[in-house]
Amino acid sequence: MIRTGHLTIDRDRYLVTVDGRPIRLTYMEFNALLMIAEHSGRVVTYDRLAEALWGSAGPEARRRLAVIVSRVRSKLGEAADAIDTVTRVGYRLAPEA
């Protein structure tokens, strides 16, 4: 289990909750969020995340990642700020408030 603020990620059950309320994520959305969360606040670069998800990186992969992360944030609602964007580098799980 990974917890930060209102967000809980249960990797064994493929379950994400915000304040105990389940959030429906696609397989790709869940895996992107999980990879970001598993790095304990360290930045996951765009290229590393893209390679883990699709086996390759590049400009198109960055756009796909931006869409996936945008969708995850939208679904997380009040917990959307759990994902920090590090401009031109990648994403990280925000420290607890």
C-alpha positions, 0 to 999 in steps of 0.5 A: 500500500502506498498512501499520501494525503487523501490518496491510497494505492493498493498495488496487489488489488489494483485499487486506488481510493481517495478518502476510502472512495474507489477511483476507476482507472484504466490499466495504463492509468493505474500503472503510470500512477503506481510507477510514479508513486513507487519512487517515493517522491523521486522524479520519474523521468518522462523517458523512464516512464514511457519505456516502462509503459510502452517499451520506447520513449520519444516526443509522441510518448511524452504527449501520451503520458501528458494525456494519461496523467491529465486523466488520472488527475481528473479522476482523483479530484481533490487528490489530484495534487498528489502528482507533481509535474517537474517541468521538462523532466517528469513526474513525482508523487508529492509529499504529504501536506 
